[in-house]
Amino acid sequence: MSETVIHWYRLDLRNSDLPAIAAAQRDGHKVLPVYILDDVAAGEWRPGGASRWWLHHSLQALSKAISQQGGRLLLRRGDSAEVLRELSEQTGAQTVHCTRRYEPWAAEQESLVRDKLATGGVSLKRFPGSLLHEPGTVLTQGGEPFKVFTPFWRASLRAQTPVPVSHGPTAWADFSGPGDTIEDWQLTPRAPDWADGWEEHWSPGEHGAQEALNSFLEAPIADYAEGRNLPAEALTSRLSPHLHHGEISPRQVFAASEALRAQRPDWEDALRKFQAELGWREFSYHLLHFFPQIPEAPFKAAFSKFPWAPNSAYLEAWQRGQTGYPIVDAGMRELWQTGYMHNRVRMVVASFLCKHLLQHWRHGEDWFWDTLVDADLASNSCSWQWVAGSGADASPYFRIFNPVTQGEKFDKQGEYVRRWVPELGALPDKYLHKPWEAPQDVLEAASVRLGDNYPAPIVDHREARQSALESYEHVKAESN
């Protein structure tokens, strides 16, 4: 006899490779799809502004796809446990399925949902689907969590990678109860609309995710090993927001890259580099699971003594892309205008904030959380700590990116800087990444007025580097 199973959508906004739905389908049940906007459960880690813009469009795409299959995506806002309890009573559903989440607050939420449903005799069943391997399944030989990426990823590759789950069209349950509209939630900005034009850069939803993957694997992947460091080139997958929102699963991405690796052995290095980026995402979730304090406290306890130098003017200049260092300013402006930043540039701007300006990595983490469409608690917090030197398998603190040489090495023709810092567009390549060294006549010819239409550097690189190293010595002294 067919029963109704409620599928509680979370960060799994797709209809393929969903073990939770596949299980309901296998048992012959109809599925009632529901998405609940529950900001209270997430607390300070509720989706930021850019993520909410993406969520709006992703839910629109999911709703349309379900509607085309004869179903209806039910939208509700409120406490997840209470909403699911009410729906189970209204529909007679005895089971709620969901895809597991791994944020520290999510475990508590799932426990509350389970307990609330149990009072009515309803069970909650969690399924995998957001990672290649569930936390705790890839461990050291001693059964401990890995704290270094390379051995973790090697062990992951040795483990049997789950293949995507295939299932046919879902039998959606018929439910006419009340629900919200996506417009009710006002997830997109209005006054001002700082996301105006973002649709030109992104196609949220499962279809957009599959198109992005297919496009990337057709040609750009061949040059990925080197090209992934060139911010002016379209040689990265830009799958991160799709992966974060679950519009495509890492198993689907990994399987597609493995199939291509078998067909094109000459692309082996590029494909392995690409897969390792999936690995870093996995590693970040692995760390978040075992060390849930990572978003808020240094992984290396000694860094709690780091002598940060709070400076609101420095922080605002960094946020606005007005530091006087072109590659840094280009990255911050790309972020503001598109909700995204190239990964190489993310490392540069993060290093600049923490090591040149001595601003706490949490300020950067918070800014990225609000402005990135791919803001992911695990990757965001682990990456910031990696750059700051306080994280697991961290970049050594004395590795301080020189923003001039980074620009000259990875943006040689200045195409990236000229795109996002147009006031420097007429400067010769020789001075583009260090306009303060340009002779006055060169600046005048390029209509660049330092301190007027483009800022002079807010800190001197050599002096800032020395201050950072001295601060690091303070941490070492405190830890001895």
N, C-alpha and C positions, 0 to 999 in steps of 0.2 A: 504493500500500500504506500502510495506516494505521500510524503510528509513535507512540511515546509522547514527549511533550514535557513536561518538568518546568516547572511555573510556580512560581517562587520568590516567594511573597507577601512584601511588605515593608510600606510605608505605602501600600497599595493594596487595602484590605480590602473589596472589593466584587466584583460579577460583571457589572457593566455598564460601558460605556465604558472597557474595558481593552484597549488596542492589543496588548499582549503575548498575551492570550488570543485576541483576534480574529485575529491572525496565525496562531496554531496552528490555529484553526478553519478559516481560509481554505485552509490547506494540507491539510486533512483529517486532522489528527493528534488523537489523544486526549491529554488533559491530566491530569498528576498534580499536584495542588495541594499545596504544602508551605509551612509557616511555620516558621522557625527562630529560636528565642530565642538570640541571640548577643550577650550583654552585653559580652564581651571586646572585640569589634570597635569598639563605640561608646565604650569607655573611660569617661571621666567624664560623657559625654553619653548614657549609657544612659537609658532612660525613667525619670522620677521616679515617686514613689509614686502620685500621682493619675493619671498617664498609664498606669501599669501596671494600675490598677483599670479604666480604660477599655479597655485592650488585652484584658484578661480577657473582658469582656462583648462586645467587638467580635468576638473570635475565636469565642466561643460562637455569635454570630449568623451569622457566615460559615460555620462548620462546619455549622450547622443548614440553611442555605440550600443548601450543596453536597450535603448528605445527602438533602435533598428532591429533588434532581436526579439522585440515583443515584450520587453520588460520595462521597469521604471526604477531608476535610482532614487531611493528615498533619502532626503536630506533632513536632518534634524540637528538642532543646536541644544547643548546642555550637558548634563552629567551622563557620561557613557553608560555607567551601570544602571541608572534609572531609566534612560531611554530604551536600553535593550530589554530591561525587565518589562516595561510597558508593552513593547512590541511583541515579546514572547507571549504575553497574556492575550493581546489582541489577535494574534495569528494562530495561537496554539502550538507554536514552534517549541520543540523540546531540546533543540540544540542550536548554539551559536558558534559559527566558525570564524576564525580570524587568522591573519598572518602575524606571526610574532614580531614584536618590536623589542629593541635592546637598550633604549635609553634608561637611565636609572629610575626615572619617574614612571616609565611604562610598566615595569614589573609590579609596582604598587597598584597601578590602575587595573592591570589584568587580574590581580588578586581581589580587588574590590568588586570587579565585574563578576568574577567567578562566585564570590560569596553572595552577592545580591541575586544572581540567577538561581543559585542553589536553593534559596528560600522558596522558590516556586517549582522546584524539581527540574530545572533547566540546566543543562551542562554547557560549559565553554570548552571548546577544543581549539588549541593553538596549532598552527602548522608552520613549517619553514617556508622560505620563498624569497627572502631579501638578501641572503648571503649564499656563497658557495658551500660553506661549511658552518654548521652551528657552533657558537662559542662553546669551548670545552671539548670539542672533538679533534682539535689539532693541538697537541701538547708536546712538551719535551719528553724524552725517554723516561725521565723521572716523574712524569705526570704533572709537571708544573707549567704554568702559562709562559709562553715565549715573551721575552722582552726586547728581542732584536729581530728586525724584519727579515733579513735574508734567510736564517734558518727556519723561521716561521713559514715563509713562502715555499721554501724547498720541501718542507714537510707537507704543506698543503698540496703541492703538485704531486707528491707521492701518494697522497690519499685519493681514494676513488671519488672523482668529481661527479656529483649528481647531475643527471641529464634533465633537460626541461621536461615537464609533465605535459603530455598531450591529452587534450580532451575536446570533444565536439561542442556544438552549440549548447549553451546552458538553458535548462528549462526554468524560466523565471516565474516566480510566484506572482499571482494576481492579488494586489493589495491596494485598496482605494483610500486608505487612511490619510490623514493630513500630513503634509510635509512642508518644509521651507522651499523657497526658490534660491538659486545661487545669488541672485541680486539682493535678496534679503540680508545676506551676510556682509555685503559691502567690503569685500576683500581687496578690491582694486582701488587705487588712489583716485581722488577726484579734484580736490582743491588744495594744492596744485596736483595735476596728473604727472608726477615725475616719471611714470612708466610709459609716457606717450612715445610711440614708435617702437616699443619692444617687440611688437608682433612681427616687425621686419627681421628680427634676429632669431626668433624662437617659434617653434610649433609644438606647444605642450600637448600631451596626450600619447596614447599608445601608438597610433599611426605615425606621429611625428618622431617618436623614439625609434621605431623600426626603420623609417626613412633615413634618420641620422646614422644609424648603424650601417645600413646597406651602402649609403653614400661613402662613408669613411672606409669601408672595407673594399671598395671598388678601386680606389687609386691612392688616396693620401697615405694609407697604411704603408705603402712601399717606402716612403721617405720618413716614416715615423721616428725611427731610432735617433736620427739627427734633427729632423724637422720639428719635433715636439718642443724644442727649445727656442724656436723662432716665432716670436709673438705676431709678426706681421703676416705670417703664412697660415693658410687654413689647413694645417696638417695635424690637428688633434681631433678627437672624436666629438667633443662637446656633448658627451652622453651623461655627464655628471648630474644635471638636473633631472633628466629622465630616470636615471638610476635611483636618485634620492627619493623621488615621488613614486617609485615602483611602477613606472609606465613600461619598463622593460626590466627583466631580471638579470642578475649577473650570470646566472646559468645560461640564459639565452645568448648573452654577449660572449661568454667563454666558449660555448659550443660553436658559435658562428666563427670565432677566430681559430678554433681548433680545426674546423672543416677547411678553412682557407689555408691553414698551415700545412695540411696534408696535400693540398693542391699546388701550393707555391712554396716549395722548400727554400727558394731563394729569398723569401720574405721572413725566414725563420727569426732573425734577430729583431726585426721590427715587431713581429707579432708577439714575441716573448716580452719585449719591452712594454707593449701595450697590455698584455696580460698581467704584468707586474704592477701596473697601475690599479687593476682590479684587486691585486694582492694587497696593495697599501690600504685600500678601502676595507678589505677583510681584516687586516692587521689592526686597523683603528677600532673596528667594532670589537675585536678580540680584546684589545686593551680596555675599552670602555666597559666591557662586561666584567672583567676581573678587577679593574681599578676604577670604579665609578666616580671617584673624586677628580678625575682628569679634567673635566670642563672647568673646574673652579680652583684647583690647587695644583702646585707643581708636582709632577711625578717624582722628581728628585727633591727630596725634602730640603736639602741644603739651599735650594733656590728660594725658599721662603724668606731667606735673609738677604736676598739681592737688593742692593740699594737703588731702587728705581727713583727717578727724579720727576715727579708729576709736573706737567707743564701743559695747561689747557691750550695755550697758543700753539705749541708744537703739534698737539693732537689735532686741533682744528685745521692747521695748515696741511697736515698729512691727509686728513679726511677729504679736504677740498681739492687735493692735487695742486697745492701751491707751496711746495717745499723748495723749489729752485733746482731740483734734480730732475731732468726731463723724463727719464725712464720711470721714476717713481710717480711723477705727476701723471704721466700717460696711463699708467696702470690704474691709478685711483679714479681717473676720469672715465676710463673704459668701464670700470665697475659701476660708477654712478649712472652712466648713460645706457648700459646694457644689462646690468645685473650679473655681470660675469667679468672674470679677469683671467688672462692666460696664466697657466701654472708657473712658468718660469718667472713671470713678473710678480706673481703672488709671493714667491720666495724673496724676491728683491725688496718689495715694499714692506714685507713683514720684518725682514732683517733690518731695514732702515728704521722702522718704528721702534723696535726693541733695542737695537745696538747703536744706532746713530743718535736717536732721540732719547733713549733710556726710558721709554714709556712702557708700562706693564703690558705683557702680551694679552691680558684679558681685555684691554681696551680695543685691541685689534680683533680679537675673537668676537667681541660684542658688535663691532662695526660690520664685520663680515657676516655675522648672523643676520643682521637686519637688511643688508644690501645685496647679498648673493642669492640668486635663484636656486643654487645648488647647496645652500647652507645645510650642512649635515653635522649633527652634534659630534659624532665620532671623528670624522675626518677633519672638521674645522678645529676642534680642540687639540687633537693629536698633532696636527700640522703646525699650529701656532706654538705648541710646546717644543716641537722638533726644532723650529727655527730659533726659538729663544734659548735653546740649549738645556731646558729643564725637563724634557720629555724622555720617553723610552727610545732607545736607539737614536738619540738626538744628534743633530748637527753640533759639532764642538762649538762652544761659545766663542772661541777665538776665530772661528770661521765667520768673517764679517764681509758680506758682499759689498764690493765697491760699486756704487751705482753707475759710475762713469764707465768703468771697464765692462760691466755687465751690458750696458747699452751698446758700447762699441763692438762687443763680441757677438751679441745676439740680435742686434738691430743695426747692422753695418750701414745700410743705405738710409736708415732713419725713417723708413716707411711707417713704422708703428708710432713713433713719437710724433711725426708730422700729422698722422691721422687724428690723434687725441690731444695734441698740444699745438694747434694750428698757428698760434702766435709766433712759434719758432720755425714755421715752415720754410722761410726763405734763407735760413742760415745754412752755410756750407756744411757738408757732412763732418768736416774736420772739427767744427765747433758745436755741432748740434747737441751732443751729450754733455758739453761743458761750456755753455754760452758765456760764462764769466771770464773765460780765457780769450774770448774773441776780441780783437782790436776794436777800438771805438768806431772806426770807419766801417768795419764789417757789420757791427751791430746796427749802425745807422742805415746801411744799405738794405739790411733785412728788416728794418722797422722794429727792431727789438730794443726796448728801453728797460734795462734791468732795474728792478725796484719800482717800476711803473706798470707796464703791460705784461711783465713777467718777473717774478720775484728773484732776487739774489738768493743764493743758497742759505738756508736758515741755520745750518751748522757747517763748519769746515770738516771735510772728510777725515783728514789726518788727526785733528784734535778729537773728533767724535770717536774715532777708532781707539785712540789711546785711552779715552775715558771709559769706554766699554771694557777694554782689557783690564784696567785698574779695578773696575767694578767686579769683574770676574775673579780677580785675585782676592777680593774681599770675601766672595762666596767660598773660595777654596780655603781661606784662612779660617772662616767660621766653621767649616765642616771638619777641620783637623782637630 
